[in-house]
């Protein structure tokens, strides 16, 4: 039976942006500053990937643009909220790279001048959200610095970053930092369960994600699982001499759907950490990790020195990828793979 033409249409309510459970302390402090009229003109929202920094910033932006907040959150119903939900609020602008994982260009930052210079369209706060902040090159960063040095009274900058060290010290010094540490493991697992993530792999995904719950959920997707399983298989083949570092570098410099190169290096770090832990404590790990460990020459703590040195190389490579130096991914990965193969000779 078809529905009657005059039957009222059911409209699903739009979720009200809110912080995540492990962000409660930061939210309360920032909310108190806002209520007291002491909110800084620039906030640097930092922490590792997968902790919900973007969600926190969106919730705070919604609160700033709301005409009648309720219980410390945006109401979701007023004119300000309606404009924000429709993506047409005159006092909000979002600055992101034009291409995924691309840079924030100086032209994009300079274009903020018109937004920052005009008066509020609704006589309230004006909000600039910029992510990821570390994607700015030196010219873009200097252009932003001019806005931060001479702030307009009603403009609030929300800079989101996974890697605050990749920003100019002069930018960091002009922002109030809101840092998000990794939540306790049990709290993260509880949130995953409450979000409908019921899987025996949740614990291992959380460990692989460095304790970041949102990244752990992403890692449980089939594409991500397939990418890291194949990457680990290729790393294992390289230790046996069945693969070539140059060939693998060409294969993995742009991993495609399921992971990016920085994330692959994070997996690599996690696997190496498990190997180091297992050899140091005689604690067994999963079969694929133990198979790698058995091929690594030597025994005891002294044999781990090259592995620790390689771990440092992984950290430096990730820092380069996260910064604004735009390294040659093929050469960077090729060097890592050559060093990795040398560990097993």
KANOR-V892370 format. One line per field, one symbol per residue. phi: phi as a letter, one per 30 degrees, with the letter a starting at -180 (. if undefined). burial: + if it has 9 or more other C-alpha atoms within 8 Angstrom, else -. A space follows every 10 residues. Layout:
phi=???
burial=???
This chain:
phi=.ddddcdddd cdddedebdd edcddddddd ddddddicdd dbcccbldej cidddddddd ddddcddbeb hibddibdde ddddddibdd cbbccbedbe iddddddddd ddeddddddd dbibdcbccb addddddddd ddddeddddb ddeccbcccc bdbeddcded dedcbddccc dddeeddddd dddddjccad dddddddddi iddddedddd dedddddddd dddddddddd icbceddddd dcdbdidjac ddddddeeed dddddddddd cicdcdeddd dddddddibi ddddeddddd eddddddddd dddcdhdddd dddddddddd dddcc
burial=---------- -----+++++ --++--+--+ +-++------ ++++++++-+ +++-++++++ ++++++--+- --++++-+-+ ++++----+- ++--+-+--- --++++-+++ --+--+---+ ---+++++++ +++++++--+ +-+++-++-- ---+++++++ ++++-++--- ++-+++++-+ -++---+++- +++---+--- -+--+++++- +++++++-++ +--+++++-- ++-+-++++- --+-+--++- --+-+--+++ ++-+++++++ ++-+++++++ ----+---++ -++--++--- --++--+--+ +-++--++-+ ++++-----+ -+++-+++++ +-++-
